[in-house]
Amino acid sequence: MLSCAVALLVVAYVASTSDAQTLPTQPTAQDLQIVESGKKFSQNTAITDWLGPLTPIALSPFFGLACLSGLATFGPEWLQKQSSMFGGSSMLNNPLLFWTMIILTVVTSLPRLSKVSKPIALASEKLETYSVIIIVIAMRVFSSSGMLGTESVALNGEPLLSAGIATMPIDMLIAIASAINILVINGVKLFFEFIVWLTPIPAIDALVEVLNKSLCVALVGLYAWSPFLATALNLLILAACGCIFLWTQRRLAYYVDLIMCPILSNVLGGLVSWRFTKNADGELAFLAIRWKGLPPYTRLRLKGSASEGWTVTRHTWWSRLEYAILPSPIQSTPGLFTSTVEVGDGLHILMIGNLKHPKVTESLADLTF
């Protein structure tokens, strides 16, 4: 969390010290024609300039920004013609930003090299991703206002809409698209990182981290060579990740809530507790098979008893759904890490358990997990 706060403070400082190029208050007709043509060119090239480097940023947020800032700050002059991200007025062209991202990269990458410390890095991945999303959006807003200006202009005594305000809709669309792009790719990557952490091979975590950084460098190099090709590849990766995004996020939530948290609770004793999984809506559970149109590994809440019936609650970002099940006893079938609990009405849920034999009971409290 401290590293994310440092990154945001540095970007705010860089933005406050960057020189904004504003339009003259009384431009000539020729000036307005130049501004209009420049605005059209900016809108046409903004997509490749801003969507091209999103894949390396999603794969390794701080390291991706460090590579881009390094090219903008210390790279050759011909790079400035390739993309506005490498221009002399770009926020990335700043040594302070570059060295800050390098330091944060080292701090956040070292825990990923060991299975003992990797859970810390995985837990902070979301904070790192969100901070970089804010940085990218801030870069888009400040660079747009700096390049196109925010002062209103007039021609023949009639006021014209300022370029900064006129481009606000497209800036917002690019910012939203950038955030979604980073979240989707980073979410899928986080799932596979978690699977790698569960793999009982000691050196595989360090190897995967080296491969991830190498791929990030290669993608930044592709972007520096051709922003158009980098954007095309980014869209292909985004489409592939989008197809499996929900599938991976359901399983990632299952592994974290029902496997990682109990393991940490047993290893660390009373320092970490996973009993927070129970609230007013009941015990935390995940679907074992498809039920009422809901896919497997959907997170649910279950409460009730065999005599009073069962209530299944599902929370989404925008709604809260409840399903009622008629009174019926529950039957638990033990598995390797979890137990499959059959509640009734075709509902099969997964709960963490160490039962040695199948068990039929009247209440969830009767199950010894």
LOTOR-55524 format. One record per residue (C-alpha): residue number from 1; x, y, z. Coordinates in steps of 0.2 Angstrom, whole numbers, plus 5000, padded with zeros to 4 digits. Example, Ala and Ser with C-alpha at 12.3 -4.5 7.8 and 13.67 -1.06 7.14 Angstrom:
<pts>
<1,<5062,4978,5039>> <2,<5068,4995,5036>> 
</pts>
This chain:
<pts>
<1,<5000,5000,5000>> <2,<5014,5012,5004>> <3,<5022,5009,4987>> <4,<5006,5013,4978>> <5,<5004,5029,4988>> <6,<5022,5034,4983>> <7,<5019,5030,4965>> <8,<5003,5041,4965>> <9,<5012,5055,4974>> <10,<5026,5055,4961>> <11,<5014,5056,4947>> <12,<5005,5070,4955>> <13,<5022,5080,4957>> <14,<5027,5076,4939>> <15,<5010,5082,4933>> <16,<5011,5098,4943>> <17,<5028,5102,4936>> <18,<5025,5098,4918>> <19,<5023,5113,4906>> <20,<5006,5114,4898>> <21,<5005,5122,4881>> <22,<4990,5133,4880>> <23,<4982,5141,4865>> <24,<4983,5160,4863>> <25,<4968,5170,4868>> <26,<4966,5179,4851>> <27,<4972,5166,4838>> <28,<4971,5169,4820>> <29,<4961,5159,4807>> <30,<4977,5150,4802>> <31,<4981,5146,4820>> <32,<4964,5138,4822>> <33,<4966,5128,4806>> <34,<4982,5121,4813>> <35,<4974,5117,4830>> <36,<4960,5108,4821>> <37,<4971,5098,4810>> <38,<4982,5094,4825>> <39,<4967,5089,4836>> <40,<4961,5077,4822>> <41,<4978,5069,4821>> <42,<4978,5067,4840>> <43,<4962,5059,4840>> <44,<4967,5047,4826>> <45,<4983,5042,4834>> <46,<4977,5042,4852>> <47,<4971,5024,4851>> <48,<4987,5016,4846>> <49,<4997,5027,4857>> <50,<4987,5023,4873>> <51,<4981,5006,4870>> <52,<4997,4999,4863>> <53,<5007,4998,4880>> <54,<4993,4992,4890>> <55,<4998,4973,4889>> <56,<5015,4975,4897>> <57,<5008,4987,4910>> <58,<4995,4974,4914>> <59,<5008,4960,4915>> <60,<5019,4970,4927>> <61,<5012,4987,4932>> <62,<5027,4996,4939>> <63,<5040,4987,4928>> <64,<5030,4991,4913>> <65,<5029,5010,4917>> <66,<5047,5009,4921>> <67,<5052,5003,4904>> <68,<5041,5016,4895>> <69,<5047,5030,4906>> <70,<5065,5024,4903>> <71,<5063,5025,4884>> <72,<5054,5042,4885>> <73,<5068,5049,4896>> <74,<5084,5041,4890>> <75,<5079,5034,4873>> <76,<5084,5040,4856>> <77,<5076,5055,4848>> <78,<5068,5045,4834>> <79,<5057,5037,4847>> <80,<5047,5053,4849>> <81,<5041,5051,4831>> <82,<5034,5034,4835>> <83,<5022,5038,4849>> <84,<5016,5053,4859>> <85,<5020,5043,4875>> <86,<5039,5046,4871>> <87,<5037,5064,4866>> <88,<5047,5078,4875>> <89,<5031,5084,4884>> <90,<5026,5067,4889>> <91,<5024,5064,4908>> <92,<5034,5048,4905>> <93,<5049,5059,4901>> <94,<5054,5062,4919>> <95,<5069,5054,4928>> <96,<5060,5055,4945>> <97,<5046,5044,4938>> <98,<5058,5032,4930>> <99,<5068,5029,4946>> <100,<5053,5028,4957>> <101,<5045,5015,4946>> <102,<5062,5005,4946>> <103,<5062,5005,4965>> <104,<5044,5000,4967>> <105,<5048,4986,4954>> <106,<5062,4979,4965>> <107,<5051,4981,4981>> <108,<5036,4972,4973>> <109,<5046,4959,4963>> <110,<5057,4951,4976>> <111,<5043,4943,4986>> <112,<5037,4934,4970>> <113,<5053,4924,4969>> <114,<5049,4913,4984>> <115,<5034,4902,4989>> <116,<5035,4908,5007>> <117,<5034,4927,5003>> <118,<5024,4926,4987>> <119,<5007,4927,4995>> <120,<5012,4944,5001>> <121,<5015,4949,4983>> <122,<4999,4941,4977>> <123,<4989,4950,4991>> <124,<4996,4967,4985>> <125,<4994,4964,4967>> <126,<4977,4972,4966>> <127,<4983,4988,4975>> <128,<4997,4989,4962>> <129,<4986,4987,4948>> <130,<4973,5000,4954>> <131,<4987,5012,4957>> <132,<4994,5010,4940>> <133,<4976,5012,4932>> <134,<4975,5029,4941>> <135,<4992,5034,4935>> <136,<4988,5030,4917>> <137,<4971,5039,4918>> <138,<4980,5054,4926>> <139,<4993,5054,4912>> <140,<4979,5054,4899>> <141,<4970,5068,4907>> <142,<4985,5079,4910>> <143,<4994,5075,4893>> <144,<4978,5079,4884>> <145,<4975,5096,4892>> <146,<4993,5100,4891>> <147,<4995,5096,4872>> <148,<4978,5104,4866>> <149,<4976,5117,4879>> <150,<4961,5122,4890>> <151,<4959,5140,4887>> <152,<4944,5146,4877>> <153,<4948,5155,4860>> <154,<4938,5167,4850>> <155,<4937,5171,4831>> <156,<4929,5187,4824>> <157,<4923,5191,4842>> <158,<4913,5174,4844>> <159,<4919,5162,4858>> <160,<4924,5144,4853>> <161,<4924,5129,4863>> <162,<4941,5125,4871>> <163,<4950,5111,4864>> <164,<4952,5102,4881>> <165,<4934,5102,4884>> <166,<4929,5097,4866>> <167,<4941,5081,4868>> <168,<4934,5076,4885>> <169,<4922,5063,4879>> <170,<4936,5054,4869>> <171,<4948,5056,4884>> <172,<4935,5047,4895>> <173,<4932,5033,4883>> <174,<4951,5030,4881>> <175,<4953,5031,4900>> <176,<4939,5018,4903>> <177,<4945,5007,4889>> <178,<4962,5007,4897>> <179,<4956,5003,4914>> <180,<4946,4988,4908>> <181,<4960,4982,4897>> <182,<4972,4982,4912>> <183,<4960,4974,4924>> <184,<4955,4960,4912>> <185,<4973,4955,4907>> <186,<4980,4957,4925>> <187,<4965,4947,4932>> <188,<4969,4932,4921>> <189,<4988,4934,4924>> <190,<4984,4934,4943>> <191,<4975,4918,4942>> <192,<4989,4908,4933>> <193,<5001,4916,4946>> <194,<4991,4908,4960>> <195,<4991,4891,4951>> <196,<5010,4893,4949>> <197,<5011,4896,4968>> <198,<5001,4881,4972>> <199,<5013,4870,4961>> <200,<5025,4861,4972>> <201,<5041,4865,4962>> <202,<5052,4877,4972>> <203,<5060,4887,4958>> <204,<5045,4889,4947>> <205,<5040,4905,4955>> <206,<5056,4914,4951>> <207,<5056,4906,4933>> <208,<5039,4913,4930>> <209,<5043,4930,4936>> <210,<5059,4931,4925>> <211,<5048,4925,4910>> <212,<5035,4938,4915>> <213,<5047,4952,4915>> <214,<5056,4947,4899>> <215,<5039,4946,4890>> <216,<5035,4964,4897>> <217,<5052,4970,4890>> <218,<5048,4962,4873>> <219,<5031,4970,4872>> <220,<5037,4987,4876>> <221,<5050,4985,4863>> <222,<5037,4980,4850>> <223,<5027,4996,4855>> <224,<5042,5007,4853>> <225,<5045,4999,4836>> <226,<5027,4999,4830>> <227,<5013,5006,4841>> <228,<5000,4999,4828>> <229,<5006,4981,4829>> <230,<5007,4983,4848>> <231,<4989,4989,4849>> <232,<4984,4974,4837>> <233,<4993,4962,4848>> <234,<4985,4970,4864>> <235,<4968,4968,4857>> <236,<4971,4950,4853>> <237,<4977,4946,4870>> <238,<4963,4956,4878>> <239,<4950,4946,4867>> <240,<4958,4929,4873>> <241,<4958,4935,4891>> <242,<4941,4942,4890>> <243,<4934,4924,4885>> <244,<4941,4916,4901>> <245,<4940,4931,4913>> <246,<4925,4926,4922>> <247,<4930,4908,4922>> <248,<4947,4912,4930>> <249,<4940,4925,4943>> <250,<4927,4912,4950>> <251,<4940,4899,4953>> <252,<4953,4912,4959>> <253,<4940,4917,4973>> <254,<4937,4899,4977>> <255,<4955,4895,4979>> <256,<4958,4910,4990>> <257,<4943,4909,5001>> <258,<4942,4890,5003>> <259,<4960,4884,5002>> <260,<4973,4899,5004>> <261,<4964,4906,5019>> <262,<4962,4890,5029>> <263,<4980,4885,5026>> <264,<4986,4902,5032>> <265,<4975,4900,5047>> <266,<4982,4883,5051>> <267,<5000,4889,5048>> <268,<4999,4905,5058>> <269,<4988,4900,5071>> <270,<4977,4913,5078>> <271,<4986,4927,5069>> <272,<4975,4924,5053>> <273,<4957,4918,5054>> <274,<4946,4913,5040>> <275,<4930,4913,5050>> <276,<4926,4930,5042>> <277,<4918,4920,5028>> <278,<4902,4918,5039>> <279,<4890,4933,5040>> <280,<4872,4937,5042>> <281,<4868,4928,5025>> <282,<4876,4912,5031>> <283,<4891,4901,5027>> <284,<4902,4905,5012>> <285,<4900,4891,4999>> <286,<4904,4888,4980>> <287,<4894,4879,4968>> <288,<4900,4862,4964>> <289,<4890,4860,4948>> <290,<4879,4871,4938>> <291,<4863,4876,4947>> <292,<4848,4887,4941>> <293,<4859,4894,4927>> <294,<4873,4899,4938>> <295,<4890,4891,4933>> <296,<4901,4881,4944>> <297,<4912,4890,4957>> <298,<4900,4904,4959>> <299,<4901,4911,4976>> <300,<4885,4909,4987>> <301,<4879,4911,5005>> <302,<4869,4897,5013>> <303,<4860,4897,5029>> <304,<4845,4887,5037>> <305,<4842,4870,5043>> <306,<4834,4854,5038>> <307,<4818,4858,5048>> <308,<4815,4876,5042>> <309,<4822,4875,5025>> <310,<4837,4883,5017>> <311,<4841,4901,5009>> <312,<4854,4903,4996>> <313,<4860,4921,4993>> <314,<4870,4927,4979>> <315,<4878,4945,4979>> <316,<4883,4954,4963>> <317,<4889,4971,4960>> <318,<4871,4978,4957>> <319,<4859,4965,4965>> <320,<4856,4953,4979>> <321,<4847,4937,4974>> <322,<4839,4924,4986>> <323,<4834,4907,4982>> <324,<4823,4896,4994>> <325,<4825,4877,4996>> <326,<4812,4866,5004>> <327,<4817,4858,5021>> <328,<4828,4843,5018>> <329,<4843,4835,5026>> <330,<4860,4839,5019>> <331,<4873,4825,5014>> <332,<4892,4828,5014>> <333,<4904,4818,5003>> <334,<4922,4821,5008>> <335,<4935,4825,4995>> <336,<4954,4828,4994>> <337,<4953,4846,5000>> <338,<4935,4850,5001>> <339,<4918,4842,5004>> <340,<4904,4842,4992>> <341,<4888,4846,5002>> <342,<4871,4841,4994>> <343,<4858,4852,5001>> <344,<4842,4848,4990>> <345,<4834,4854,4974>> <346,<4849,4849,4965>> <347,<4861,4861,4974>> <348,<4878,4854,4977>> <349,<4891,4866,4985>> <350,<4909,4865,4990>> <351,<4915,4868,5007>> <352,<4932,4866,5015>> <353,<4932,4850,5025>> <354,<4942,4835,5032>> <355,<4928,4822,5034>> <356,<4934,4804,5032>> <357,<4916,4797,5028>> <358,<4900,4803,5021>> <359,<4889,4811,5033>> <360,<4870,4815,5033>> <361,<4865,4829,5046>> <362,<4852,4842,5049>> <363,<4862,4858,5050>> <364,<4878,4865,5043>> <365,<4884,4867,5061>> <366,<4884,4848,5063>> <367,<4898,4847,5050>> <368,<4915,4847,5057>> <369,<4926,4856,5045>> 
</pts>
